[in-house]
Protein backbone atom coordinates (compact mmCIF):
# COMPACT_ATOMS: atom_id res chain seq x y z
CA UNK A 1 0.00 0.00 0.00
CA UNK A 2 3.01 2.29 -0.29
CA UNK A 3 3.92 2.62 3.40
CA UNK A 4 7.25 4.43 3.64
CA UNK A 5 8.17 3.36 7.17
CA UNK A 6 6.99 1.03 9.92
CA UNK A 7 6.60 1.52 13.67
CA UNK A 8 6.72 -1.89 15.37
CA UNK A 9 5.71 -2.25 19.01
CA UNK A 10 8.24 -4.38 20.84
CA UNK A 11 11.02 -6.38 19.19
CA UNK A 12 9.42 -9.83 19.00
CA UNK A 13 8.31 -10.02 15.38
CA UNK A 14 8.37 -12.73 12.74
CA UNK A 15 11.47 -12.88 10.60
CA UNK A 16 9.27 -12.78 7.51
CA UNK A 17 8.17 -9.28 8.47
CA UNK A 18 11.53 -7.76 9.37
CA UNK A 19 13.21 -9.65 6.51
CA UNK A 20 10.75 -8.25 3.99
CA UNK A 21 11.20 -4.71 5.30
CA UNK A 22 14.98 -5.05 5.16
CA UNK A 23 14.88 -6.56 1.66
CA UNK A 24 12.68 -3.74 0.39
CA UNK A 25 14.74 -1.13 2.25
CA UNK A 26 11.74 0.12 4.19
CA UNK A 27 12.93 1.74 7.46
CA UNK A 28 11.49 0.57 10.76
CA UNK A 29 12.02 1.02 14.49
CA UNK A 30 10.96 -0.84 17.61
CA UNK A 31 8.97 1.16 20.15
CA UNK A 32 7.81 0.69 23.76
CA UNK A 33 11.10 -1.02 24.63
CA UNK A 34 14.74 -0.15 25.19
CA UNK A 35 17.61 -2.36 24.09
CA UNK A 36 20.98 -0.67 23.66
CA UNK A 37 22.33 -3.76 21.87
CA UNK A 38 19.56 -4.00 19.27
CA UNK A 39 20.70 -3.56 15.64
CA UNK A 40 17.28 -2.03 15.00
CA UNK A 41 16.82 1.35 16.71
CA UNK A 42 14.67 1.13 19.83
CA UNK A 43 12.76 4.23 20.87
CA UNK A 44 11.01 3.73 24.18
CA UNK A 45 11.39 3.00 27.84
CA UNK A 46 13.21 0.36 29.87
CA UNK A 47 10.45 -2.01 30.96
CA UNK A 48 12.89 -4.10 33.02
CA UNK A 49 14.20 -1.18 35.05
CA UNK A 50 10.81 0.51 35.50
CA UNK A 51 9.35 -2.70 36.93
CA UNK A 52 12.37 -3.23 39.19
CA UNK A 53 12.04 0.34 40.47
CA UNK A 54 8.35 -0.25 41.15
CA UNK A 55 9.10 -3.25 43.37
CA UNK A 56 11.82 -1.28 45.15
CA UNK A 57 9.36 1.57 45.69
CA UNK A 58 6.82 -0.76 47.31
CA UNK A 59 9.57 -2.26 49.46
CA UNK A 60 10.61 1.24 50.56
CA UNK A 61 6.99 1.83 51.58
CA UNK A 62 7.32 -1.13 53.95
CA UNK A 63 5.74 -3.91 51.89
CA UNK A 64 7.41 -7.31 52.09
CA UNK A 65 4.85 -9.68 50.51
CA UNK A 66 3.85 -8.60 47.03
CA UNK A 67 1.52 -9.98 44.41
CA UNK A 68 2.63 -9.43 40.80
CA UNK A 69 -0.14 -9.62 38.21
CA UNK A 70 0.83 -9.52 34.55
CA UNK A 71 -0.43 -10.38 31.09
CA UNK A 72 0.58 -13.35 28.87
CA UNK A 73 4.36 -13.63 28.64
CA UNK A 74 4.30 -15.40 25.28
CA UNK A 75 2.43 -12.53 23.63
CA UNK A 76 4.59 -9.57 24.70
CA UNK A 77 8.31 -9.10 25.12
CA UNK A 78 7.44 -5.95 27.07
CA UNK A 79 5.56 -7.98 29.68
CA UNK A 80 8.40 -10.51 29.85
CA UNK A 81 10.88 -7.70 30.51
CA UNK A 82 8.63 -6.23 33.20
CA UNK A 83 8.28 -9.55 34.98
CA UNK A 84 12.02 -10.17 34.82
CA UNK A 85 12.67 -6.70 36.21
CA UNK A 86 10.25 -7.21 39.08
CA UNK A 87 11.82 -10.55 40.01
CA UNK A 88 15.31 -9.04 39.87
CA UNK A 89 14.34 -6.76 42.77
CA UNK A 90 13.35 -9.65 45.05
CA UNK A 91 15.41 -10.15 48.19
CA UNK A 92 15.50 -12.61 51.07
CA UNK A 93 13.11 -10.32 52.95
CA UNK A 94 10.89 -9.49 49.98
CA UNK A 95 8.60 -12.22 48.67
CA UNK A 96 6.99 -11.97 45.22
CA UNK A 97 4.17 -14.14 43.92
CA UNK A 98 3.46 -13.80 40.16
CA UNK A 99 0.09 -14.47 38.56
CA UNK A 100 -0.15 -14.58 34.76
CA UNK A 101 -3.48 -13.78 33.16
CA UNK A 102 -5.13 -12.21 30.14
CA UNK A 103 -5.40 -8.43 29.85
CA UNK A 104 -8.97 -7.75 30.87
CA UNK A 105 -10.77 -6.31 33.89
CA UNK A 106 -12.69 -9.50 34.64
CA UNK A 107 -9.58 -11.67 34.73
CA UNK A 108 -7.86 -9.06 36.89
CA UNK A 109 -10.58 -9.74 39.46
CA UNK A 110 -9.89 -13.46 39.29
CA UNK A 111 -6.13 -12.91 39.45
CA UNK A 112 -6.25 -11.02 42.75
CA UNK A 113 -8.54 -13.70 44.19
CA UNK A 114 -5.98 -16.32 43.15
CA UNK A 115 -3.09 -14.32 44.62
CA UNK A 116 -4.89 -13.86 47.95
CA UNK A 117 -5.81 -17.55 48.06
CA UNK A 118 -2.13 -18.42 47.75
CA UNK A 119 -0.98 -15.78 50.26
CA UNK A 120 -3.58 -14.01 52.36
CA UNK A 121 -0.79 -11.89 53.84
CA UNK A 122 -0.07 -9.95 50.65
CA UNK A 123 0.03 -6.24 51.49
CA UNK A 124 0.58 -4.83 47.99
CA UNK A 125 -0.14 -5.78 44.39
CA UNK A 126 1.90 -4.55 41.44
CA UNK A 127 -0.16 -4.76 38.24
CA UNK A 128 1.76 -4.58 34.97
CA UNK A 129 -1.22 -2.96 33.27
CA UNK A 130 -3.75 -0.42 34.49
CA UNK A 131 -6.50 -2.61 33.03
CA UNK A 132 -5.50 -5.37 35.43
CA UNK A 133 -5.30 -2.85 38.28
CA UNK A 134 -8.93 -1.90 37.68
CA UNK A 135 -9.88 -5.56 37.94
CA UNK A 136 -7.92 -5.78 41.18
CA UNK A 137 -9.88 -2.82 42.57
CA UNK A 138 -13.14 -4.66 41.86
CA UNK A 139 -11.78 -7.97 43.13
CA UNK A 140 -10.65 -6.49 46.42
CA UNK A 141 -14.02 -4.81 46.89
CA UNK A 142 -15.84 -8.10 46.32
CA UNK A 143 -13.54 -9.73 48.88
CA UNK A 144 -14.49 -7.08 51.45
CA UNK A 145 -11.08 -5.43 51.34
CA UNK A 146 -10.17 -1.77 50.88
CA UNK A 147 -7.58 -0.57 48.39
CA UNK A 148 -4.64 0.94 50.32
CA UNK A 149 -6.13 0.35 53.77
CA UNK A 150 -5.92 -3.45 53.37
CA UNK A 151 -3.98 -4.02 50.14
CA UNK A 152 -1.99 -1.39 48.24
CA UNK A 153 -2.25 -1.38 44.45
CA UNK A 154 0.16 -0.03 41.85
CA UNK A 155 -0.43 0.20 38.09
CA UNK A 156 1.67 0.40 34.94
CA UNK A 157 0.49 2.73 32.16
CA UNK A 158 -1.32 6.05 32.23
CA UNK A 159 -4.99 5.35 31.55
CA UNK A 160 -7.25 8.37 32.06
CA UNK A 161 -9.47 6.78 34.69
CA UNK A 162 -6.55 6.00 37.03
CA UNK A 163 -6.43 9.47 38.56
CA UNK A 164 -10.21 9.41 39.15
CA UNK A 165 -10.39 5.97 40.76
CA UNK A 166 -11.24 5.73 44.45
CA UNK A 167 -8.61 5.92 45.77
CA UNK A 168 -6.58 7.37 42.85
CA UNK A 169 -4.21 4.76 41.44
CA UNK A 170 -0.44 5.05 41.90
CA UNK A 171 1.06 4.36 38.48
CA UNK A 172 4.15 4.16 36.35
CA UNK A 173 3.71 7.04 33.95
CA UNK A 174 5.02 5.82 30.60
CA UNK A 175 6.13 8.53 28.14
CA UNK A 176 3.87 7.34 25.32
CA UNK A 177 3.17 10.79 23.90
CA UNK A 178 6.84 11.75 23.91
CA UNK A 179 7.69 8.43 22.29
CA UNK A 180 5.19 9.01 19.48
CA UNK A 181 6.52 12.49 18.80
CA UNK A 182 10.13 11.28 18.80
CA UNK A 183 9.39 8.45 16.37
CA UNK A 184 7.45 10.75 14.04
CA UNK A 185 10.16 13.42 14.06
CA UNK A 186 12.91 10.90 13.35
CA UNK A 187 11.00 9.33 10.45
CA UNK A 188 10.21 12.73 8.93
CA UNK A 189 13.90 13.69 9.06
CA UNK A 190 14.94 10.28 7.74
CA UNK A 191 12.54 10.26 4.81
CA UNK A 192 13.11 13.90 3.95
CA UNK A 193 16.83 14.34 4.52
CA UNK A 194 18.25 10.84 5.04
CA UNK A 195 18.96 11.38 8.74
CA UNK A 196 20.07 8.22 10.53
CA UNK A 197 17.44 6.65 12.79
CA UNK A 198 18.78 6.70 16.33
CA UNK A 199 17.84 4.77 19.48
CA UNK A 200 16.48 6.83 22.34
CA UNK A 201 15.79 5.89 25.93
CA UNK A 202 12.83 7.77 27.38
CA UNK A 203 12.26 8.14 31.13
CA UNK A 204 9.36 6.64 33.02
CA UNK A 205 8.35 7.94 36.42
CA UNK A 206 6.26 6.83 39.37
CA UNK A 207 3.23 9.02 40.02
CA UNK A 208 2.33 8.63 43.68
CA UNK A 209 -1.35 8.71 44.51
CA UNK A 210 -3.46 7.29 47.31
CA UNK A 211 -3.61 3.58 46.37
CA UNK A 212 -0.29 2.74 48.07
CA UNK A 213 -0.11 2.95 51.85
CA UNK A 214 3.10 3.25 53.83
CA UNK A 215 3.36 0.47 56.39
C-alpha positions as CSV (number, residue, x, y, z in Angstrom):
1,X,0.0,0.0,0.0
2,X,3.0,2.3,-0.3
3,X,3.9,2.6,3.4
4,X,7.2,4.4,3.6
5,X,8.2,3.4,7.2
6,X,7.0,1.0,9.9
7,X,6.6,1.5,13.7
8,X,6.7,-1.9,15.4
9,X,5.7,-2.3,19.0
10,X,8.2,-4.4,20.8
11,X,11.0,-6.4,19.2
12,X,9.4,-9.8,19.0
13,X,8.3,-10.0,15.4
14,X,8.4,-12.7,12.7
15,X,11.5,-12.9,10.6
16,X,9.3,-12.8,7.5
17,X,8.2,-9.3,8.5
18,X,11.5,-7.8,9.4
19,X,13.2,-9.6,6.5
20,X,10.7,-8.3,4.0
21,X,11.2,-4.7,5.3
22,X,15.0,-5.0,5.2
23,X,14.9,-6.6,1.7
24,X,12.7,-3.7,0.4
25,X,14.7,-1.1,2.3
26,X,11.7,0.1,4.2
27,X,12.9,1.7,7.5
28,X,11.5,0.6,10.8
29,X,12.0,1.0,14.5
30,X,11.0,-0.8,17.6
31,X,9.0,1.2,20.2
32,X,7.8,0.7,23.8
33,X,11.1,-1.0,24.6
34,X,14.7,-0.1,25.2
35,X,17.6,-2.4,24.1
36,X,21.0,-0.7,23.7
37,X,22.3,-3.8,21.9
38,X,19.6,-4.0,19.3
39,X,20.7,-3.6,15.6
40,X,17.3,-2.0,15.0
41,X,16.8,1.4,16.7
42,X,14.7,1.1,19.8
43,X,12.8,4.2,20.9
44,X,11.0,3.7,24.2
45,X,11.4,3.0,27.8
46,X,13.2,0.4,29.9
47,X,10.4,-2.0,31.0
48,X,12.9,-4.1,33.0
49,X,14.2,-1.2,35.1
50,X,10.8,0.5,35.5
51,X,9.3,-2.7,36.9
52,X,12.4,-3.2,39.2
53,X,12.0,0.3,40.5
54,X,8.3,-0.3,41.2
55,X,9.1,-3.2,43.4
56,X,11.8,-1.3,45.2
57,X,9.4,1.6,45.7
58,X,6.8,-0.8,47.3
59,X,9.6,-2.3,49.5
60,X,10.6,1.2,50.6
61,X,7.0,1.8,51.6
62,X,7.3,-1.1,53.9
63,X,5.7,-3.9,51.9
64,X,7.4,-7.3,52.1
65,X,4.8,-9.7,50.5
66,X,3.9,-8.6,47.0
67,X,1.5,-10.0,44.4
68,X,2.6,-9.4,40.8
69,X,-0.1,-9.6,38.2
70,X,0.8,-9.5,34.5
71,X,-0.4,-10.4,31.1
72,X,0.6,-13.3,28.9
73,X,4.4,-13.6,28.6
74,X,4.3,-15.4,25.3
75,X,2.4,-12.5,23.6
76,X,4.6,-9.6,24.7
77,X,8.3,-9.1,25.1
78,X,7.4,-5.9,27.1
79,X,5.6,-8.0,29.7
80,X,8.4,-10.5,29.8
81,X,10.9,-7.7,30.5
82,X,8.6,-6.2,33.2
83,X,8.3,-9.6,35.0
84,X,12.0,-10.2,34.8
85,X,12.7,-6.7,36.2
86,X,10.2,-7.2,39.1
87,X,11.8,-10.5,40.0
88,X,15.3,-9.0,39.9
89,X,14.3,-6.8,42.8
90,X,13.4,-9.6,45.1
91,X,15.4,-10.1,48.2
92,X,15.5,-12.6,51.1
93,X,13.1,-10.3,53.0
94,X,10.9,-9.5,50.0
95,X,8.6,-12.2,48.7
96,X,7.0,-12.0,45.2
97,X,4.2,-14.1,43.9
98,X,3.5,-13.8,40.2
99,X,0.1,-14.5,38.6
100,X,-0.2,-14.6,34.8
101,X,-3.5,-13.8,33.2
102,X,-5.1,-12.2,30.1
103,X,-5.4,-8.4,29.8
104,X,-9.0,-7.7,30.9
105,X,-10.8,-6.3,33.9
106,X,-12.7,-9.5,34.6
107,X,-9.6,-11.7,34.7
108,X,-7.9,-9.1,36.9
109,X,-10.6,-9.7,39.5
110,X,-9.9,-13.5,39.3
111,X,-6.1,-12.9,39.5
112,X,-6.3,-11.0,42.8
113,X,-8.5,-13.7,44.2
114,X,-6.0,-16.3,43.2
115,X,-3.1,-14.3,44.6
116,X,-4.9,-13.9,48.0
117,X,-5.8,-17.5,48.1
118,X,-2.1,-18.4,47.8
119,X,-1.0,-15.8,50.3
120,X,-3.6,-14.0,52.4
121,X,-0.8,-11.9,53.8
122,X,-0.1,-10.0,50.6
123,X,0.0,-6.2,51.5
124,X,0.6,-4.8,48.0
125,X,-0.1,-5.8,44.4
126,X,1.9,-4.5,41.4
127,X,-0.2,-4.8,38.2
128,X,1.8,-4.6,35.0
129,X,-1.2,-3.0,33.3
130,X,-3.7,-0.4,34.5
131,X,-6.5,-2.6,33.0
132,X,-5.5,-5.4,35.4
133,X,-5.3,-2.9,38.3
134,X,-8.9,-1.9,37.7
135,X,-9.9,-5.6,37.9
136,X,-7.9,-5.8,41.2
137,X,-9.9,-2.8,42.6
138,X,-13.1,-4.7,41.9
139,X,-11.8,-8.0,43.1
140,X,-10.6,-6.5,46.4
141,X,-14.0,-4.8,46.9
142,X,-15.8,-8.1,46.3
143,X,-13.5,-9.7,48.9
144,X,-14.5,-7.1,51.5
145,X,-11.1,-5.4,51.3
146,X,-10.2,-1.8,50.9
147,X,-7.6,-0.6,48.4
148,X,-4.6,0.9,50.3
149,X,-6.1,0.3,53.8
150,X,-5.9,-3.4,53.4
151,X,-4.0,-4.0,50.1
152,X,-2.0,-1.4,48.2
153,X,-2.3,-1.4,44.4
154,X,0.2,0.0,41.8
155,X,-0.4,0.2,38.1
156,X,1.7,0.4,34.9
157,X,0.5,2.7,32.2
158,X,-1.3,6.0,32.2
159,X,-5.0,5.4,31.5
160,X,-7.2,8.4,32.1
161,X,-9.5,6.8,34.7
162,X,-6.6,6.0,37.0
163,X,-6.4,9.5,38.6
164,X,-10.2,9.4,39.2
165,X,-10.4,6.0,40.8
166,X,-11.2,5.7,44.5
167,X,-8.6,5.9,45.8
168,X,-6.6,7.4,42.9
169,X,-4.2,4.8,41.4
170,X,-0.4,5.0,41.9
171,X,1.1,4.4,38.5
172,X,4.2,4.2,36.4
173,X,3.7,7.0,33.9
174,X,5.0,5.8,30.6
175,X,6.1,8.5,28.1
176,X,3.9,7.3,25.3
177,X,3.2,10.8,23.9
178,X,6.8,11.8,23.9
179,X,7.7,8.4,22.3
180,X,5.2,9.0,19.5
181,X,6.5,12.5,18.8
182,X,10.1,11.3,18.8
183,X,9.4,8.4,16.4
184,X,7.5,10.7,14.0
185,X,10.2,13.4,14.1
186,X,12.9,10.9,13.3
187,X,11.0,9.3,10.5
188,X,10.2,12.7,8.9
189,X,13.9,13.7,9.1
190,X,14.9,10.3,7.7
191,X,12.5,10.3,4.8
192,X,13.1,13.9,4.0
193,X,16.8,14.3,4.5
194,X,18.2,10.8,5.0
195,X,19.0,11.4,8.7
196,X,20.1,8.2,10.5
197,X,17.4,6.6,12.8
198,X,18.8,6.7,16.3
199,X,17.8,4.8,19.5
200,X,16.5,6.8,22.3
201,X,15.8,5.9,25.9
202,X,12.8,7.8,27.4
203,X,12.3,8.1,31.1
204,X,9.4,6.6,33.0
205,X,8.3,7.9,36.4
206,X,6.3,6.8,39.4
207,X,3.2,9.0,40.0
208,X,2.3,8.6,43.7
209,X,-1.4,8.7,44.5
210,X,-3.5,7.3,47.3
211,X,-3.6,3.6,46.4
212,X,-0.3,2.7,48.1
213,X,-0.1,3.0,51.9
214,X,3.1,3.3,53.8
215,X,3.4,0.5,56.4
